[in-house]
Amino acid sequence: MTVAFAAGAPLPVLVPLFVAAGVGLSLFGIWWDTALAERVPPHTLSRVSAYDWMGSLALLPVGYLLAGPLGEALGSGLVLGVGSVLATLVLAGGLAVRETWTLRRLEPV
């Protein structure tokens, strides 16, 4: 999706791609929160959630710091395209772990 944006795809192509990405991110958030709530003991859920958010957001400032100079030096389209490919590869790497894609709901106790 972001690769299409970097490549200069027209708006009628980008809108459905970004809507689908938004739906996917929303579903992921629901599934992630459900998995945490089912598998993490209630007395540690707050701490686990805090570490999760800290880990998820920790490198954002580095990316913000590097994006501008790299975009100026290499071109914004190239930086956006390479960044989106790298992000896709890292996210796809999570699917290499069997437990990621075979995770099932727990039975209520």
Secondary structure, 3 states (H helix, E strand, C coil): CHHHHHCCCCHHHHHHHHHHHHHHHHHHHHHHHHHHHHHCCHHHHHHHHHHHHHHHHCCHHHHHHHHHHHHHHHCHHHHHHHHHHHHHHHHHHHCCCHHHHCCCCCCCC
